[in-house]
Amino acid sequence: MIIGVTGDTHNNLKNIKNICSIFNENVTDLVLHTGDISLPKSLLAFNQLNCPLISVLGNNDIEEKESLKETSKKFNCKIFNEPFSMQIEDIKISLLHHPDLIDNKMILKNDLILHGHTHRYRLEKIENCIIFNPGECAGFMKGKNSVGIIDLKRLKPKVIYF
């Protein structure tokens, strides 16, 4: 299974369109958003994905929480409070916005932790857990924005810049 990872899109509709194209071209089976979508119109722009979207709420989503949850019902999207844990195939994943929620307990019970908030690239392995943030997704500087692609069979995140 191929998953796409993005976050901190902060209403940048042009970037969201590019993000959807990148994930569709890479035939992702699922996209995970680490929060800070910000407005329902931005969430709805993700309806261009050819796969489901799962997102957690970031600090900039709290005021729009109910509207975002309502908008998520209009397409193949689910929104959860952070941290959200799931298992895909045999891989245990925690999806969150704030990296300060990561602790030893979370690291020990997961294979993969995905976070946002910092707008900075992070790829780190602690114990047997990979912690990944693909970096900036809402910036306006071409070539400085990035998303992640992870093949769950290999568990080696790669970054695509746009």
C-alpha positions as CSV (number, residue, x, y, z in Angstrom):
1,M,0.0,0.0,0.0
2,I,1.2,3.5,-0.9
3,I,0.3,6.4,1.4
4,G,0.7,10.1,0.8
5,V,1.6,12.4,3.7
6,T,0.9,16.1,3.8
7,G,0.0,18.7,6.3
8,D,-0.1,22.4,7.2
9,T,-1.7,23.3,3.9
10,H,-3.2,26.4,5.5
11,N,-5.8,27.3,2.8
12,N,-3.2,27.4,-0.1
13,L,-5.7,26.2,-2.7
14,K,-3.0,26.2,-5.5
15,N,-0.8,24.0,-3.5
16,I,-3.7,21.7,-2.5
17,K,-4.4,21.2,-6.3
18,N,-0.7,20.4,-6.8
19,I,-0.7,18.0,-3.9
20,C,-3.7,16.1,-5.2
21,S,-2.0,15.8,-8.6
22,I,1.2,14.5,-7.1
23,F,-0.7,11.9,-5.0
24,N,-2.9,10.9,-8.0
25,E,0.2,10.6,-10.3
26,N,1.9,8.4,-7.6
27,V,-1.2,6.2,-7.3
28,T,-1.5,6.6,-3.6
29,D,-4.0,4.3,-1.9
30,L,-4.6,6.7,1.1
31,V,-3.5,10.2,2.0
32,L,-2.8,11.2,5.6
33,H,-3.0,14.9,6.5
34,T,-1.3,16.0,9.7
35,G,-3.6,19.0,10.3
36,D,-3.9,22.7,9.8
37,I,-6.2,22.6,6.7
38,S,-7.8,25.7,8.2
39,L,-11.1,26.2,6.2
40,P,-13.8,23.9,4.8
41,K,-13.2,25.2,1.2
42,S,-9.6,24.0,1.5
43,L,-10.6,20.6,2.8
44,L,-13.1,20.3,-0.1
45,A,-10.3,20.9,-2.6
46,F,-8.9,17.5,-1.5
47,N,-12.0,15.9,-3.2
48,Q,-9.7,15.7,-6.3
49,L,-7.8,12.8,-4.7
50,N,-8.4,9.4,-6.3
51,C,-8.2,7.8,-2.8
52,P,-9.5,8.4,0.7
53,L,-8.2,11.2,3.0
54,I,-7.7,10.9,6.7
55,S,-6.8,14.0,8.7
56,V,-6.3,15.1,12.3
57,L,-7.2,18.6,13.5
58,G,-4.4,21.0,14.0
59,N,-4.3,24.2,16.1
60,N,-5.6,26.3,13.2
61,D,-8.5,23.9,12.6
62,I,-10.1,24.2,16.0
63,E,-12.4,27.2,15.3
64,E,-13.7,25.5,12.1
65,K,-13.8,22.0,13.7
66,E,-17.6,21.4,13.1
67,S,-17.5,22.9,9.6
68,L,-14.6,20.8,8.7
69,K,-16.2,17.6,10.0
70,E,-19.4,18.5,8.0
71,T,-17.4,19.1,4.8
72,S,-15.6,15.8,5.3
73,K,-18.9,14.0,4.7
74,K,-19.1,15.4,1.1
75,F,-16.3,13.1,-0.1
76,N,-14.1,10.2,1.0
77,C,-12.6,11.9,4.0
78,K,-12.5,11.3,7.8
79,I,-11.3,13.8,10.4
80,F,-10.2,12.9,13.9
81,N,-8.8,14.6,17.0
82,E,-5.1,14.1,17.5
83,P,-3.4,11.7,18.1
84,F,-5.2,9.2,15.9
85,S,-3.9,5.7,15.8
86,M,-4.6,3.1,13.1
87,Q,-3.2,-0.1,11.7
88,I,-2.8,-0.5,7.9
89,E,-1.7,-4.0,6.9
90,D,0.7,-4.8,9.8
91,I,1.9,-1.3,10.3
92,K,0.9,0.7,13.4
93,I,0.6,4.4,12.7
94,S,-0.1,7.4,14.8
95,L,-1.2,10.6,13.0
96,L,-0.9,13.9,14.9
97,H,-0.3,17.6,14.4
98,H,1.8,18.5,17.4
99,P,5.1,16.7,17.7
100,D,5.3,17.5,21.4
101,L,2.7,14.8,21.9
102,I,5.2,12.2,20.9
103,D,6.5,10.3,23.9
104,N,8.2,6.9,24.6
105,K,4.9,5.1,25.0
106,M,3.8,6.3,21.5
107,I,7.2,5.4,20.0
108,L,7.2,1.9,21.4
109,K,3.7,1.1,20.2
110,N,4.1,2.4,16.6
111,D,6.0,1.6,13.5
112,L,5.3,5.0,12.0
113,I,4.5,8.4,13.5
114,L,3.5,11.2,11.2
115,H,3.3,14.8,12.4
116,G,3.0,18.4,11.2
117,H,3.0,21.8,12.9
118,T,6.7,22.7,12.4
119,H,6.7,23.1,8.6
120,R,10.1,21.4,8.8
121,Y,11.3,18.2,7.3
122,R,11.9,15.4,9.8
123,L,12.9,11.8,9.3
124,E,14.1,10.1,12.4
125,K,14.2,6.5,13.7
126,I,13.9,6.0,17.4
127,E,13.8,2.4,18.6
128,N,11.9,0.7,15.7
129,C,9.7,3.7,15.0
130,I,10.0,6.1,12.1
131,I,9.0,9.7,12.8
132,F,8.2,11.6,9.7
133,N,7.2,15.1,8.7
134,P,7.6,15.9,4.9
135,G,8.0,19.6,5.6
136,E,6.5,22.7,4.2
137,C,3.2,22.4,2.2
138,A,1.7,25.9,2.4
139,G,4.6,28.0,1.3
140,F,4.5,30.1,-1.8
141,M,8.1,29.5,-2.9
142,K,8.0,27.1,-5.9
143,G,10.3,24.1,-5.3
144,K,10.3,24.6,-1.5
145,N,7.0,22.8,-0.8
146,S,7.0,19.1,-0.2
147,V,4.9,16.0,0.5
148,G,5.8,12.5,1.4
149,I,5.2,9.1,-0.2
150,I,5.6,5.9,1.8
151,D,5.4,2.4,0.5
152,L,4.3,0.5,3.6
153,K,6.1,-2.6,2.5
154,R,9.4,-0.8,2.6
155,L,8.7,1.9,5.2
156,K,11.2,4.3,3.6
157,P,9.5,7.7,3.3
158,K,10.5,9.8,0.2
159,V,9.9,13.5,-0.3
160,I,8.6,15.1,-3.4
161,Y,9.2,18.8,-3.9
162,F,7.0,21.1,-5.9
